[in-house]
Each structure stands twice: as C-alpha cells, then as structure tokens.
C-alpha cells in the first residue's frame, strides 16, 4: 500500500468515527448518518483498490488517485437508499491546474446488502 493510499484509508476511517461520534448527516433519505459514513468509507476502499489494480497493469501510465461518482453524476456523499449503486470511476493519471483529469475509466457496482462490489476497466 502506498503512502497516499494509506492516507486515504486513514481519512476514511476517521470520517466514519467522526460521523458515528458527532452524527454528521452525509446523506439524504432514510439512511442513518453512520450508514452513510460506512457507504462513503466503502467507496474510498473501492477507489483505493482500483488505484492499486491500475498501477499493477504494466502498460498503463501510473495512477495518482481514483475518483468515483454515481452514474447520475452525484457525489458519493449523497448516495440514495438503494440496495445497489452503479458508479463510474476514473483512475487518474494526470490532473491539470484547472481541474481537468486524464486517466482510465472503470465501471463499478456496489451491492450494499452483501457488502461487495465489482469493478471493471472500460474498453
């Protein structure tokens, strides 16, 4: 695990603790703050895993981070109350000063009931 991935995982863990302790509301709908925080933490784990997988593929440019959004373009902090969520993720290889990103696209599906996900690089 790289230093950057370790920092991301630590921040996600701290976010879960803060939400549980202070009751921050990250979502809408019927999910509790703690449930939403767990979902956000799980998405961060998926982003970290995609970054690691992309960096293990020899012919790809190095990936600096991965960013996931819901297919509707919404933030993962506003996940709806559903049993599954489809995500589009980018394994970012370059980010310009004006915020434009280049990289590799991944499709991911999270099954919240099972606590599992699948992720696949788009062709």
C-alpha positions in Angstrom: 0.0 0.0 0.0 1.5 3.3 -1.0 1.7 6.3 1.4 -1.1 8.1 -0.5 -3.4 5.0 -0.3 -2.6 4.7 3.4 -3.6 8.3 4.0 -6.8 7.9 2.1 -7.7 4.8 4.1 -6.9 6.7 7.4 -9.0 9.7 6.4 -11.9 7.3 5.5 -11.6 5.6 8.9 -11.6 8.9 10.7 -14.6 10.1 8.8 -16.6 7.0 9.9 -15.6 7.7 13.5 -16.5 11.4 13.3 -19.9 10.6 11.8 -20.7 8.0 14.4 -19.5 10.2 17.3 -20.9 13.5 16.2 -23.9 12.5 14.0 -22.9 14.4 10.8 -25.5 13.9 8.2 -23.8 12.9 4.9 -26.8 11.7 3.1 -30.5 12.1 2.4 -33.3 9.6 2.7 -33.8 7.0 5.3 -30.1 6.0 5.9 -28.6 6.9 9.3 -25.5 9.1 9.4 -23.5 6.1 10.4 -24.8 4.0 7.5 -24.0 6.8 5.0 -20.5 7.2 6.5 -19.9 3.4 6.1 -21.0 3.7 2.5 -18.6 6.6 1.9 -15.8 4.7 3.6 -16.6 1.6 1.4 -16.4 3.8 -1.8 -13.0 5.1 -0.6 -11.9 1.4 -0.3 -13.1 0.8 -3.9 -11.2 3.9 -5.1 -8.0 2.6 -3.4 -8.4 -0.9 -4.8 -8.9 0.5 -8.4 -5.8 2.7 -8.0 -3.8 -0.3 -6.9 -5.1 -2.6 -9.7 -4.4 0.0 -12.4 -0.9 0.6 -11.1 -0.3 -3.2 -11.3 -1.0 -3.2 -15.0 2.4 -2.8 -16.7 1.3 -1.0 -19.9 -0.7 1.8 -18.1 0.6 5.1 -17.0 1.0 5.5 -13.2 -2.3 6.3 -11.5 -2.2 9.0 -8.8 -5.7 8.5 -7.4 -9.1 7.2 -8.3 -12.4 9.2 -8.2 -15.8 7.6 -8.3 -19.2 9.3 -9.0 -22.6 7.8 -9.2 -23.8 7.3 -12.8 -26.2 10.2 -12.2 -23.1 12.3 -11.7 -23.8 12.8 -8.0 -21.3 12.8 -5.1 -20.8 9.5 -3.3 -21.7 11.5 -0.1 -25.3 11.7 -1.4 -26.0 8.0 -2.0 -29.7 7.1 -2.3 -31.3 4.5 -0.2 -30.9 1.5 -2.6 -29.6 -2.0 -2.3 -27.1 -1.3 -5.1 -25.3 1.6 -6.6 -23.6 1.9 -10.0 -20.5 4.1 -10.2 -18.3 5.4 -12.8 -14.7 5.8 -11.6 -11.6 7.3 -13.1 -8.1 6.1 -12.3 -6.5 9.5 -12.7 -3.0 9.6 -14.4 -2.8 13.4 -14.8 -4.7 16.4 -13.3 -4.3 19.9 -14.8 -4.2 23.1 -12.7 -7.8 23.8 -13.9 -9.1 20.5 -12.6 -9.3 18.5 -15.8 -8.4 14.9 -15.3 -7.0 12.2 -17.7 -7.0 8.6 -16.9 -8.7 5.2 -17.3 -12.5 4.7 -16.8 -13.9 1.9 -14.7 -17.5 0.8 -14.1 -18.2 -0.4 -10.6 -21.4 -1.8 -8.9 -21.7 -1.9 -5.2 -24.1 -4.3 -3.5 -24.8 -2.7 -0.2 -26.8 -5.7 1.2 -23.9 -8.1 0.6 -21.1 -5.6 1.3 -19.5 -6.4 -2.0 -18.5 -4.7 -5.3 -17.4 -5.4 -8.8 -15.2 -3.1 -10.8 -14.1 -3.4 -14.4 -12.0 -1.2 -16.7 -13.9 0.2 -19.6 -12.5 -0.8 -23.0 
